[in-house]
Amino acid sequence: MHQSVFSSARPLIAFLTDFGLSDGYVGVMKGVVLGIVPDAQLIDLTHDIAPQDVTAGAWILATCYRYFPSGTIFTCVVDPGVGSQRHAVALRTGDRVFVGPDNGLFSYVLAEQQVQEAVTLSNPTYHLPQVSATFQGRDVFAPSAAHIARGVSLTELGPQIDPMTLQRIDLGMPVHQGEGIVAHIVHIDHFGNLITNIPLSMVPDLFSSPGMQLNFPERQVVITERRRFFSEGSTHEDDARPFVYADSAGYIAVAIHNGNAARTLGMRRGETITFVQMK
């Protein structure tokens, strides 16, 4: 058996799911892992992805994975196609492994990282003895991640596949159009902040330019205020005014101080925006 670079004294496995915490789904996955590799460190990235929302799961994973240490194994289960013909996969990008369904959940990771190897999780040796058609998180993904953590190489888990064949969702990347940028709202966080897919690298002078406009053309909403932090320059009178800020993951976003921008402005994920900076 070939040893994996992901074997360590206390391997780290991070979980991302849409399971919530009111049922036993998350706990039983952890129990399966610990039954195979008792010294594993288990981290909950989140279990509050909206049910079946692959796009939201892909975004949250993409904004978080790089902050985890070398050797982390991400076990990700947002899987509306469980039991269908979709593949269960594991893929390695540098010093991290991602385990989960091949349904677009790893789209942003694939856009940012080069995949060194990818396999289908088809070897039953590394599954639980009985595999449910509806809970492969417990029966396939958790044990596969655990076996990787204890040193099993990816190639032992199943045949290799071409990384270019892995499923990808349409990311709708921002594009320059005239003097502006056309982009979208790709995520709405717990506070109702509107996260765009415009990276700060596209607008390095966000706070030094004379001015800017972020427009929601379909809603006829225009935002011209910008802040470096939420309470900057805030008074009681203007607390309800939306403003542009740089979010912690490095993207342009819209917030309302102590308020919910999505609810106040009536915005949803997928809304088109245009961003223009004054010269």
Secondary structure, 3 states (H helix, E strand, C coil): CCECCCCCCCCEEEEEECCCCCCCHHHHHHHHHHHHCCCCEEEEEECCCCCCCHHHHHHHHHHHHHHCCCCCEEEEECCCCCCCCCCEEEEEECCEEEEEECCCCCHHHHHHCCCCEEEECCCHHHCCCCCCCCCHHHHHHHHHHHHHHCCECHHHHCCECCHHHCCCCCCCCCEEECCEEEEEEEEECCCCCEEEEEEHHHCCCCCCCCEEEEEECCCCEEECCECCCCCCCCCCCCCCCCEEEECCCCEEEEECCCCCHHHHHCCCCCCEEEEEEEC
